[in-house]
Amino acid sequence: MSGRRAALGPHFDYSHRFLLLEAQIISKMALLFGTTWVVNSIVIAALLSLIVGANFLVHLKPHFAVSIAYGGIFLSLLASYSIPLQRFFFTSLLVKIVAVTVVLCLPVFFAGTSLSAVLRRRASVERR
C-alpha cells in the first residue's frame, strides 16, 4: 500500500463509495424527473446538506455510536433497493422530491456520520 493510502487506512475507499452511490442516485432520480440539470441540482444539494448534517450531528454528540451509523447505512440501503421507483409517482412535485431524496440519499447521511465519528476519534487519539 502506498504511504498516503496506508495513513488513511480502511476509510480511504469512502470517497469511492460515495461517488458510486451518488451516480446511482442521479440515475434513479433521472428516471423520475428526467435527465435535466434540475436532477443534478437536487441530488448535489441533498447530498451536501446531508453531509453537513452528519458532521453537525457528530460535532454535537462527540461520542456518537458508530454501530448506530452502520445499522443506519444497512437499513437505508435496504430501503432504497427494496422500494420500487413506481412508489414515488406522487402528484405533488414537492412531495416527490422530498420522498425520493430521503429514501435514496439517507445512506449518505449515515455514512457521513460514521466517517466523521471515526475520524474525530482518530484525531483525538493522535492529539494525546
C-alpha positions as CSV (number, residue, x, y, z in Angstrom):
1,M,0.0,0.0,0.0
2,S,1.3,3.5,-0.7
3,G,2.1,5.7,2.3
4,R,-0.8,8.1,1.8
5,R,-3.3,5.2,1.4
6,A,-1.9,3.4,4.4
7,A,-2.1,6.5,6.5
8,L,-5.8,6.8,5.7
9,G,-6.4,3.1,6.5
10,P,-9.7,1.4,5.8
11,H,-11.5,4.8,5.2
12,F,-9.6,5.5,2.0
13,D,-12.4,3.9,-0.1
14,Y,-15.2,6.0,1.4
15,S,-14.8,8.6,-1.3
16,H,-15.1,5.9,-4.0
17,R,-18.3,4.5,-2.3
18,F,-19.8,8.0,-2.1
19,L,-19.1,8.5,-5.8
20,L,-20.8,5.2,-6.8
21,L,-23.7,5.9,-4.5
22,E,-24.1,9.4,-6.0
23,A,-24.0,8.1,-9.5
24,Q,-26.7,5.6,-8.6
25,I,-28.9,8.3,-7.0
26,I,-28.6,10.5,-10.1
27,S,-29.6,7.7,-12.4
28,K,-32.6,6.7,-10.3
29,M,-33.7,10.4,-10.0
30,A,-33.3,10.9,-13.7
31,L,-35.8,8.1,-14.2
32,L,-38.3,10.0,-12.1
33,F,-37.7,13.6,-13.1
34,G,-36.0,13.3,-16.5
35,T,-32.4,14.0,-17.3
36,T,-32.0,17.7,-16.7
37,W,-29.8,20.0,-14.7
38,V,-32.7,20.0,-12.1
39,V,-31.9,16.4,-11.2
40,N,-28.2,17.2,-10.7
41,S,-29.0,20.2,-8.5
42,I,-31.5,18.3,-6.4
43,V,-29.0,15.4,-5.8
44,I,-26.0,17.6,-5.1
45,A,-27.9,19.9,-2.8
46,A,-29.4,17.0,-0.9
47,L,-26.0,15.2,-0.6
48,L,-24.2,18.3,0.6
49,S,-26.9,19.1,3.1
50,L,-26.8,15.5,4.5
51,I,-23.1,15.5,4.7
52,V,-23.1,18.9,6.6
53,G,-25.9,17.5,8.8
54,A,-23.8,14.4,9.6
55,N,-20.8,16.5,10.5
56,F,-23.0,18.7,12.7
57,L,-24.5,15.7,14.5
58,V,-21.1,14.3,15.3
59,H,-20.0,17.7,16.5
60,L,-23.0,17.9,18.8
61,K,-22.6,14.3,20.0
62,P,-18.9,13.6,20.1
63,H,-19.4,10.1,21.4
64,F,-21.8,9.1,18.7
65,A,-22.0,5.3,18.4
66,V,-20.6,4.2,15.1
67,S,-22.6,1.0,15.3
68,I,-25.8,3.1,15.0
69,A,-24.4,4.7,11.8
70,Y,-23.5,1.3,10.4
71,G,-27.0,0.0,11.2
72,G,-28.5,3.1,9.6
73,I,-26.4,2.5,6.4
74,F,-27.6,-1.0,6.2
75,L,-31.3,-0.3,6.8
76,S,-31.4,2.8,4.5
77,L,-29.6,0.9,1.7
78,L,-32.0,-2.0,2.1
79,A,-34.9,0.5,1.9
80,S,-33.5,2.3,-1.2
81,Y,-33.0,-1.0,-3.0
82,S,-36.3,-2.6,-2.0
83,I,-38.7,0.3,-2.6
84,P,-39.5,0.4,-6.3
85,L,-39.4,3.7,-8.1
86,Q,-43.0,3.4,-9.0
87,R,-43.9,4.2,-5.4
88,F,-42.6,7.7,-5.9
89,F,-45.1,8.8,-8.5
90,F,-46.9,11.4,-6.4
91,T,-49.0,14.2,-7.9
92,S,-47.2,16.9,-5.9
93,L,-43.7,17.6,-7.2
94,L,-42.5,18.8,-3.7
95,V,-43.7,15.5,-2.1
96,K,-42.0,13.5,-4.8
97,I,-38.7,15.4,-4.4
98,V,-38.7,15.1,-0.6
99,A,-39.7,11.4,-0.5
100,V,-37.2,10.3,-3.1
101,T,-34.4,12.4,-1.6
102,V,-35.0,11.0,1.8
103,V,-35.1,7.4,0.7
104,L,-32.3,7.4,-1.8
105,C,-29.9,9.9,-0.1
106,L,-30.2,8.7,3.5
107,P,-27.3,6.2,3.3
108,V,-25.0,9.1,2.6
109,F,-26.1,10.7,5.9
110,F,-25.3,7.6,7.9
111,A,-22.0,7.0,6.0
112,G,-21.0,10.6,6.7
113,T,-21.8,10.2,10.5
114,S,-19.7,7.0,10.6
115,L,-16.8,8.5,8.8
116,S,-16.9,11.7,10.8
117,A,-17.1,9.8,14.1
118,V,-14.2,7.6,13.3
119,L,-12.0,10.4,12.0
120,R,-12.9,12.5,15.1
121,R,-11.9,9.7,17.4
122,R,-8.7,9.1,15.5
123,A,-7.8,12.8,15.7
124,S,-8.4,12.9,19.5
125,V,-6.2,9.8,20.0
126,E,-3.4,11.3,17.9
127,R,-3.5,14.5,20.0
128,R,-2.8,12.6,23.2
